[in-house]
């Protein structure tokens, strides 16, 4: 400031104040507008950097303005009502992204994303199933089929997929994984239970029992369920028949539903000796019962078929036909037998190939079994029919 001799120094053009000049008795001084501070020369003004003071509270950026400041958000964010915090802009919520699968908001705008097993197309919006057969070294000997996140190998007719899941070899005819569910309830009675054991062994005589051929497991059920022997235990028909004859009669109730659940959850597991599904060895369940189940069978009868198990039901005496049909695979008339009328089953073998191996062109959604599965099931049922007819002629059933 300068000392004055009474003149109004602020009225003189030479006071030098950049913003305001303030007179005082005998002197004057310079002041600055709000948001500025006086420089060291006491005349010029410097903008005060309010952002540098660190008390602005802006989440992203602080921008100085004369005498004040304001907050600004990064690209892709919007300032909230408190004028300090920022929220990401949800571009996908605008509803105009046109993504076929999923929309992902990014700071630069919406981006389309495809679900696993699909690739985003050049238009940046549509998705196409990834053809893994063209994109990986699949190693299939004959044919590769893409299936979403994976792929599988197929073999030509008359050959089946090997354990490596890639190579093909000639079908091993008549080979199945067979689990027998035998009713051991009180109503069967001991003498009839012995007949059932003879019946089972007659079936075994018609099968090529071996680790590489047909594997046989047996479960007895009454009020509870007991695995007499799993699929992987015995490798010859002689061993299986000995185990069947040694089976002890359980007696008590008829919990067929419990037995079906045990079969689905345990009997066809690889731990119990079932072969991997990739080998296309048919899984067959054969139920013998003489009466109405004391528990619900519907859930696990349906589940067995959903798991691809071909179900047969053989009823004796007071067995309920409706339950037998519910247990058996479709069509029921080709998979249900009733002891007093085994002679009517002679038609079954003729119709079998049509029921197990539907021709192409049948209604959409029909699951086509592999050629090897068809041959194995046809041969299995042919042998089983022979046993049933033999037992009927000999009055065992």
C-alpha positions in Angstrom: 0.0 0.0 0.0 1.0 3.6 -0.5 0.7 6.6 1.8 -1.4 9.4 0.4 -1.5 13.1 1.3 -5.3 13.2 1.4 -6.0 12.6 -2.2 -8.3 9.8 -3.4 -5.5 7.5 -4.6 -8.0 4.9 -5.9 -9.4 7.6 -8.2 -6.0 7.9 -9.8 -5.3 5.5 -12.6 -1.9 4.6 -11.3 -2.9 2.8 -8.1 -2.1 -0.6 -9.8 -4.7 -2.7 -8.1 -5.8 -5.6 -10.4 -9.2 -6.0 -8.8 -10.3 -3.4 -6.2 -8.7 -0.4 -4.7 -9.8 0.6 -1.1 -9.1 4.1 0.2 -8.3 4.7 3.8 -7.3 7.9 5.7 -4.0 8.9 4.3 -3.5 5.6 2.4 -5.1 2.9 0.1 -4.8 -0.8 -0.4 -5.7 -3.4 -3.0 -8.1 -6.3 -2.4 -9.1 -9.2 -4.6 -12.5 -10.6 -5.7 -13.8 -13.7 -3.9 -11.9 -16.8 -4.9 -8.7 -14.8 -5.3 -5.9 -13.8 -3.1 -3.4 -10.9 -3.2 -0.1 -11.7 -4.7 3.3 -10.7 -3.2 3.3 -7.4 -5.0 0.1 -6.5 -3.0 -1.5 -5.4 -6.3 -2.1 -8.4 -8.5 -4.5 -11.2 -7.7 -4.1 -15.0 -7.9 -6.9 -17.5 -8.1 -7.3 -19.6 -4.9 -7.0 -23.4 -5.8 -9.8 -24.7 -3.6 -9.3 -28.2 -5.1 -5.7 -28.3 -3.8 -6.9 -27.7 -0.3 -8.2 -31.3 -0.2 -11.5 -30.6 1.4 -13.7 -30.6 -1.7 -15.0 -34.1 -1.3 -15.3 -34.9 -5.0 -15.3 -38.6 -5.7 -13.6 -38.3 -9.1 -12.4 -34.8 -10.2 -12.4 -31.4 -8.7 -12.6 -28.4 -11.1 -11.7 -24.9 -9.9 -14.0 -22.0 -10.9 -13.6 -18.3 -9.9 -14.2 -18.2 -6.2 -15.5 -21.7 -6.1 -15.1 -25.2 -7.5 -17.3 -28.0 -8.8 -17.1 -31.8 -9.0 -16.9 -33.7 -12.3 -17.2 -37.5 -12.9 -15.2 -39.6 -15.3 -16.6 -40.7 -18.6 -19.4 -43.3 -18.1 -20.4 -41.9 -14.7 -23.0 -39.4 -13.7 -22.9 -36.9 -10.8 -25.2 -37.7 -7.9 -27.6 -35.3 -6.1 -24.9 -34.5 -3.4 -22.9 -33.0 -6.3 -19.8 -35.0 -5.1 -20.3 -38.7 -5.6 -20.5 -40.5 -9.0 -22.6 -43.5 -10.2 -21.8 -45.6 -13.2 -24.2 -45.1 -16.1 -26.2 -48.3 -16.7 -26.4 -48.0 -20.5 -28.0 -51.5 -20.7 -31.0 -50.2 -18.8 -31.9 -47.9 -21.7 -33.2 -50.9 -23.5 -31.7 -50.0 -26.9 -28.6 -52.2 -26.9 -30.0 -55.0 -29.2 -27.7 -57.6 -27.6 -28.8 -61.2 -28.4 -27.5 -62.6 -25.1 -26.2 -60.3 -22.5 -25.5 -56.5 -22.3 -22.6 -55.2 -20.2 -22.3 -51.6 -19.3 -18.8 -50.1 -19.7 -17.6 -46.5 -19.2 -17.6 -46.1 -23.0 -21.2 -47.4 -23.4 -23.0 -50.7 -23.7 -21.2 -53.8 -25.0 -22.7 -57.1 -26.0 -21.4 -60.4 -24.4 -22.2 -64.0 -25.4 -22.8 -66.9 -23.2 -20.2 -69.7 -22.9 -19.9 -71.8 -26.0 -20.9 -68.9 -28.3 -18.9 -66.3 -30.2 -19.8 -62.6 -30.8 -20.4 -61.9 -34.4 -19.0 -58.9 -36.4 -22.2 -56.9 -35.9 -21.2 -56.7 -32.2 -24.7 -57.9 -31.1 -25.6 -61.4 -32.3 -24.0 -64.6 -31.0 -23.3 -67.9 -32.8 -22.7 -71.4 -31.3 -18.9 -72.1 -31.3 -18.1 -75.0 -33.5 -15.5 -76.8 -31.3 -15.0 -79.4 -33.9 -13.4 -76.8 -36.2 -11.6 -74.9 -33.5 -9.8 -77.7 -31.6 -7.9 -80.9 -32.3 -10.7 -83.2 -31.4 -9.1 -86.4 -32.4 -12.3 -88.1 -33.4 -11.6 -91.1 -35.7 -14.9 -90.8 -37.6 -17.1 -87.8 -36.9 -17.1 -84.9 -34.4 -20.3 -83.2 -33.2 -20.2 -79.8 -31.4 -22.5 -79.6 -28.3 -22.4 -76.2 -26.7 -19.4 -76.0 -24.4 -18.1 -79.4 -25.5 -18.1 -82.0 -28.3 -18.4 -85.7 -28.8 -17.2 -88.3 -31.2 -19.6 -90.5 -33.2 -18.9 -93.8 -34.9 -20.4 -95.3 -38.1 -23.1 -97.9 -38.0 -21.8 -101.3 -36.7 -19.1 -99.7 -34.6 -19.0 -98.3 -31.2 -17.0 -95.6 -29.4 -14.1 -96.9 -27.3 -12.9 -95.9 -23.8 -10.8 -93.1 -25.1 -14.0 -91.4 -26.4 -12.4 -90.9 -29.8 -11.7 -94.2 -31.6 -14.2 -96.6 -33.0 -14.3 -100.4 -33.1 -16.8 -103.2 -34.0 -19.9 -103.5 -31.8 -19.7 -106.2 -29.2 -23.2 -107.6 -29.6 -25.4 -108.4 -26.7 -23.4 -106.6 -24.1 -25.4 -104.7 -21.5 -25.1 -103.6 -17.9 -28.0 -105.5 -16.2 -29.3 -104.8 -12.7 -32.0 -107.1 -11.4 -34.4 -105.8 -8.7 -35.9 -108.8 -6.9 -38.9 -108.6 -4.6 -38.1 -110.3 -1.3 -41.3 -109.3 0.5 -43.3 -111.5 2.8 -46.0 -112.1 0.3 -43.5 -113.9 -2.1 -43.1 -116.7 0.4 -39.9 -118.8 0.8 -40.8 -121.5 -1.8 -41.7 -119.0 -4.4 -38.5 -117.0 -3.7 -36.5 -120.1 -4.6 -38.4 -120.2 -7.9 -37.5 -116.6 -8.5 -33.8 -117.5 -8.0 -34.1 -120.3 -10.5 -35.8 -117.8 -12.9 -32.9 -115.3 -12.5 -30.3 -118.1 -13.2 -32.2 -119.1 -16.3 -31.9 -115.6 -17.5 -28.1 -115.6 -16.7 -27.7 -118.8 -18.7 -28.8 -116.9 -21.8 -26.3 -114.1 -21.3 -22.6 -113.7 -22.2 -21.4 -112.8 -18.7 -17.9 -111.3 -18.6 -16.2 -108.1 -17.7 -16.1 -107.1 -21.4 -19.5 -108.7 -22.2 -22.6 -108.5 -20.0 -22.3 -107.4 -16.4 -24.9 -108.4 -13.9 -25.8 -106.9 -10.5 -28.6 -107.8 -8.2 -30.6 -105.9 -5.6 -33.2 -107.4 -3.3 -35.9 -105.3 -1.7 -38.6 -105.6 0.9 -39.0 -103.0 3.6 -35.4 -102.0 2.9 -33.0 -102.4 0.0 -29.9 -104.6 -0.1 -27.3 -104.9 -2.8 -26.6 -108.7 -3.1 -23.8 -108.0 -5.6 -22.9 -105.0 -7.7 -22.3 -104.9 -11.5 -18.5 -105.2 -11.2 -18.2 -108.0 -8.7 -18.5 -111.2 -10.8 -17.0 -111.9 -14.2 -18.6 -115.3 -15.1 -22.1 -116.7 -15.3 -21.0 -119.4 -12.8 -20.1 -116.9 -10.2 -23.3 -114.9 -10.7 -25.5 -118.0 -10.4 -23.7 -119.1 -7.2 -24.3 -115.7 -5.7 -28.0 -115.8 -6.7 -28.5 -119.2 -5.1 -26.7 -118.0 -1.9 -29.1 -115.0 -1.6 -31.1 -115.1 1.6 -34.8 -114.2 1.6 -35.4 -110.8 3.3 -39.2 -111.1 3.9 -41.3 -108.1 5.2 -42.7 -105.2 3.1 -42.7 -104.2 -0.6 -40.8 -100.9 -1.0 -40.4 -100.9 -4.8 -40.0 -97.1 -5.0 -37.1 -97.3 -2.6 -35.5 -100.0 -4.7 -35.8 -97.9 -7.9 -34.2 -95.0 -6.2 -31.3 -97.2 -5.0 -30.9 -98.5 -8.5 -30.8 -95.0 -10.1 -28.5 -93.4 -7.5 -26.1 -96.3 -6.9 -26.4 -99.5 -8.9 -25.5 -97.9 -12.3 -22.6 -95.8 -10.9 -19.1 -96.5 -12.2 -18.1 -97.1 -8.6 -20.5 -100.1 -8.6 -19.0 -101.4 -11.9 -21.1 -99.8 -14.6 -19.2 -98.9 -17.7 -18.8 -95.2 -18.7 -21.7 -93.8 -20.8 -19.2 -92.9 -23.5 -19.0 -96.6 -24.3 -22.7 -96.7 -25.2 -23.2 -100.0 -23.3 -27.0 -100.2 -22.7 -28.1 -100.0 -19.0 -31.0 -102.3 -18.3 -33.1 -102.6 -15.2 -35.3 -105.8 -14.7 -37.8 -105.6 -11.9 -39.5 -108.8 -10.5 -42.4 -108.2 -8.1 -45.5 -110.0 -6.8 -47.6 -107.2 -5.3 -48.5 -103.6 -5.0 -45.7 -101.3 -3.7 -46.1 -99.8 -0.3 -44.4 -96.6 -1.3 -44.6 -94.2 -4.3 -42.8 -95.5 -7.4 -43.7 -92.7 -9.9 -40.8 -90.3 -9.2 -38.0 -92.9 -9.4 -39.6 -94.9 -12.2 -39.6 -91.7 -14.3 -36.1 -90.8 -13.2 -34.8 -94.2 -14.3 -36.0 -93.6 -17.8 -34.7 -90.0 -17.8 -31.2 -91.5 -16.9 -31.5 -93.6 -20.1 -32.1 -96.9 -18.2 -34.2 -99.4 -20.3 -36.7 -100.7 -17.8 -38.5 -104.1 -17.9 -41.1 -105.2 -15.3 -42.1 -108.8 -14.6 -45.1 -109.3 -12.4 -46.2 -112.5 -10.7 -49.5 -113.3 -8.9 -51.0 -110.2 -7.3 -48.7 -107.7 -9.1 -50.6 -104.6 -10.2 -50.5 -104.1 -13.9 -50.7 -100.3 -13.6 -47.5 -100.3 -11.5 -45.7 -102.6 -13.9 -46.6 -100.3 -16.8 -45.3 -97.3 -14.8 -42.0 -99.0 -14.1 -41.5 -100.2 -17.6 -40.1 -98.2 -20.6 -42.3 -97.2 -23.4 -44.1 -98.7 -25.1 -45.2 -100.6 -22.0 -46.6 -103.5 -23.9 -43.1 -104.4 -25.1 -41.5 -104.1 -21.7 -44.1 -105.5 -19.3 -44.6 -109.3 -18.6 -47.1 -111.0 -16.4 -46.3 -114.6 -15.3 -49.7 -116.2 -16.1 -49.4 -115.1 -19.7 -45.7 -115.3 -20.8 -46.8 -117.0 -24.0 -48.1 -113.7 -25.3 -44.6 -112.3 -25.3 -43.6 -114.1 -28.5 -44.4 -111.0 -30.5 -42.0 -108.8 -28.5 -38.8 -109.7 -30.4 -40.4 -108.8 -33.8 -41.4 -105.4 -32.6 -38.3 -104.7 -30.5 -36.1 -103.0 -33.2 -38.9 -100.5 -33.8 -39.3 -99.6 -30.2 -35.7 -99.4 -29.2 -34.2 -98.1 -32.4 -36.7 -95.7 -34.0 -36.0 -94.8 -37.6 -35.0 -91.3 -38.6 -38.0 -89.2 -39.4 -40.0 -90.0 -36.3 -41.4 -87.1 -34.4 -38.8 -84.5 -33.3 -37.4 -85.0 -29.8 -37.1 -88.9 -30.2 -33.8 -89.9 -28.8 -32.0 -92.1 -31.3 -29.9 -94.8 -29.6 -26.5 -95.8 -31.1 -26.4 -98.8 -33.5 -24.4 -100.8 -31.0 -27.0 -100.1 -28.2 -29.7 -101.3 -30.5 -27.9 -104.5 -31.4 -27.1 -105.2 -27.8 -30.7 -104.6 -26.6 -32.2 -106.7 -29.4 -29.9 -109.6 -28.5 -30.4 -109.2 -24.8 -34.2 -109.2 -25.1 -34.1 -112.2 -27.5 -32.1 -114.2 -24.9 -34.4 -113.1 -22.1 -37.5 -114.1 -24.0 -36.0 -117.5 -24.5 -35.6 -117.9 -20.8 -39.1 -116.7 -20.0 -40.7 -119.0 -22.6 -38.6 -121.9 -21.3 -39.7 -121.3 -17.7 -43.3 -121.1 -18.8 -43.1 -124.4 -20.7 -41.5 -126.0 -17.7 -44.2 -124.6 -15.3 -41.7 -122.8 -13.2 -43.8 -119.6 -13.6 
